[in-house]
Amino acid sequence: MKIADKWKDYSVIATGDGYKLERWGKVILLRPDPQVIWKSAFPLDGYKGLNAKYLRSESGGGKWQYLKDTPDEWNISYGSLKFKVKPMGFKHTGLFPEQAANWETATSLIKNAGREISVLNLFAYTGGATCACLAAGASVCHVDASKGMVERAGENVRLSKLEGAKVRFIIDDCKKFVQREIRRGRKYDAVIMDPPSYGRGPNGETWKIESELFSFVELCAEVLSDDPLFFLINSYTTGLQPSVLENILTLAVKNKFGRGRIDAYEVGLPTEEGINLPCGAGGIYIND
């Protein structure tokens, strides 16, 4: 498991009974987590200083219950990077802190490449990986179907004082964008993708990860340069094992280039209880 253990402004305080208690800067949130199937050591919703709790609905979704004064949004830092945090629908906050483990891998590869690296970041959300890669010296093409999330990514780039870095923000269906890039003959040295389990594009395009992921990775391999640096996939889909990502990357990327290696792993967060909370699976093809 790759652990995102370098955070100063974020931590998982405790877990149990389907919830995780988190510190986001000075704000304490309680959110559902489907991986937390064990009992809590104490009543998490009674934690002193708790600002808000996300209440699940039996019909799906849910809502935030605010227990004390909570800012509408606030900023947290990860090293030199800064991100805006805001409680949103479906228990989201605008940032997935466990992804810092993948940021560390990507930025290390970029910094040690000895050349400028162009990165295509797909399903790029609010730009955590985009900011990390820009700070490492890469140019980034950031693609997401949600206008609001792309706008938030632009805010995070500015908060991180990366306005002068080479970045393009694209609001589009990821598959259609990659198809156009292939027709244009545009190439990238690295691809990062964080696909949802299920989603819709801006024009009603549907995405279901089990039936779409392999063919999409094959498609994206076509926009890799002749000497690519890496291809990184992250997935939150329950039941999608790291070995599945390893197999996909082997068949769709490694076999195409006939060289390189693959690392597949769980992604997780340390907790103040002394355990690691699983937060999905990752896989990366590295051309070394």
N, C-alpha and C positions, 0 to 999 in steps of 0.2 A: 504493500500500500504506500502511495505517495501522500505524505502528510503536509498540509499547509500550516506549518508551525512557526512562521516568521511574523505573524500579525502582532501588532502592539495595540491597535485600536479596535480589535475584535476578538471575542473569545466565546466558546461554548461553556457556560457555567455549569450546567447540569442537564441531564436527560432522563426521560422515563414516561411511561404511560402514553406513548405516541407523541410526545412533545420534546422540544429542545428550548432551553432557556439561554438566551444569547445577550452578550453585551456589545452594542454597536456604538463605540465612543462612550458617551455618558448615558446612552439610552438603553434600557433593558426591555427586550421583546421576548414573548413566548409564542412559538410557532409550531404547528404540527409537523411531524416528520415520520413518514411511513416506515422507515427503517428502525425506529425506536419501539421495539416490542417488549422491552423489559420494564420492570417497575422502577419508579423514582424513589430516591432515598428520602425525599421530603416532598410536601405539597408544592409543586413548582409555581402554581398560581398564587401562592401566599408569600412568595419571595419579596423581601423588603426592597423597595425601589423599583418594582416592576412598573413599567410605563404602559404597556399595551399587550393584549393577548388576541391572537387570531382564533376566532370561533368557527369551527367547521359546521356546515349545514348538512342535514341528512339528505337533502335534495341535490347536493353538490355545491362547491364553492364555499363561501362563508363571508365573514366580515370581521373587522377589527373592533375590539372593545378597549376603549382608552380608560385607564384606571387613575391616571394623574396627568398633569400638563405634559404634553409631548409636542415637540416641534413638528411642523408639517414635513420638513426635510432638513437634513444636516449633512455635514461632510465627515468622512473618515479617511485616514491615510494608510498607505502601504508603502513604506520607504518614501521615495520621492513622489509617488503617485497619490492623487487625491480623487475620491469618488463621492458623488452625491447619493445619499441614502434616503428613501422615502417609502413608508408603508403603502403598499398598493394592493390591488385585487389579487385573489388566488394566493394570498400569504406572501407575495414577493416583496422585496425591498429594493430591487434595482441592482443587486450585486450578489454574486455567488462566491463567498470568500474561500471555499475550498479550491477554486480554480487558481488561486495563487500558486499551488503546487505545479500546475501546468505552465503558468507564466514563468516560473523559475527555470523550467526545462527549456522553454522556447527562447528566453532571453539569453541563457548561457550559450546555446547553439548559435544565435545571431551574433553575439559579441565575439565569439571565437571563430567565426567563419572567415575572417580576413578579407571580406568584400561586402559591398552593400547588398542587402537581402530584401527582396520584395515579397510581401506576405499578403495572401488573400484570406481574410477572416470572414467566414460564412456563418449565418445565424448569429451574428456578432453581438446582438443584444445591446447593452449599454457601454460596451467597449473596454472591459477590463483587459482582455488580451491585446486589444488594439493599443491601449496606452502603454502596456508593458513592452510590446514590440517596438513602438515608436521610441520609447525611452532607451531601448537597447541599440537604436541607430537604424532600424529597418524603415522602409516605406511600407504603408499598409493601405489596402483597399478593404474598407469596412462595409459589409453588405447585410442588411436585415430588411424584412418585409414591413416592419412597424416604423412608421414615421416618428412616433413618440420616442421609441427606444433609440433611434438614430440621432434624434435631437439631444437626448440625454447623453449619448456617447460623445457628441460634440462638446457638451458642457464638461464632461469628465476630462477630455483632452485639454480644454482651456484651464480647468482647475489644476491639472497636473503641469501647467506651463509648457505645453508641447505644441503651442500654436504654430511654431515655425517648422515643425516636422512635416514630412511628406505623407499626407493622408488624403484619401478620397472617401467620401461618405455616399453610399448608394442605397436608396430605398427601392427594393425590388424583390421579387421571388428569386431565391438563390439559384434554383435550377435554371430558370430562364436566363439569368445573368451569366452563369457559367457557359451556357450554350452560345450566347452572343460573344463572349470573350474568346471561345474557341474559333468561331467564324472570323473574328477580328485578328486572330493569330497572336493574341496577347498571352504572355507567359509569366509565371510566378515561381519564385524559388522555394516558397513554403506555403502550405495550406493549413489553416486551422478551421475546424468546424465543431459546432456544439448544437447538433440538431435536436429539436423537440421530439417527444414521442408522437405527437400529433399536432398538426398545425394547418393554417390556411394562409395563402399568399394574398397580396393586395387585390387580386382579381378573382378570388375564389379558388385558387389552386389548392389542392389538398396534398398533405404530406403525412405518411404513416411510416414510422421508422423501420419496422420489420420488413416491409415490402419495398421500401425505397432506398435504404441506405447503401446496399452493395452497388447497385447500378449508379447511384449518385457519386460514390467514391471512384468508381471506374471513370465516370464522366470527368470528375475533377482532376484525375491523374493526367488528363489530356492538356490541362493548362499548366502543368509543372514544366519548368525549364529542363534543358538537357542535363544539367548538373544540379538537381534540386537539393535543398538542405534537409527539409523534414516535411512530414504530413501528419498532423495531429488530430485525433478524433476524441471528443469527450461525449459521454452519454449518461443521462440520469435514468434511463428507462430501466425499471425494475426487472431483473431477470436477464438483462443483456450482459453476459459475462465478459470479462477482459479477453478471454480466449476467442470470443466471437469477433471482437475488434482486431485481434491478432490475425485471425484467419482472413478477414476482409482485407486488411492492409497487405498481407502476404500475396493474396490472389490478385488484387486490383492495382497494387503499387510496386511492391518489391519484385514480383515476377515481370512487370513491365520493364523495369530498369536492369534487372538481373544482378543487382548488388544491394548492399545496405543491410540494416538489421532492424528488428522490431522489438519494442518493449511494450507490454500490456500489463495493466495494473488496476487496482482499486484506487480511488481518490478519497481522501478523508480529512477530517478535522480532529485535532486533539481536544479533549474536554478537561475541565478542571477536576473531574472525578478520577482522572487517570486512565481513561479508555480512549479509543479512537472511534469516531463516528463515521461510518461509511457513507459516502455521498455520490456514488456512481462509479463508472468505469472509464478508463482512459487507454488509449493506444497511440503509439507514435512510430512512424517509419523514419529512420535516420540514415541518410546516405553518407556513410563514413568508410 
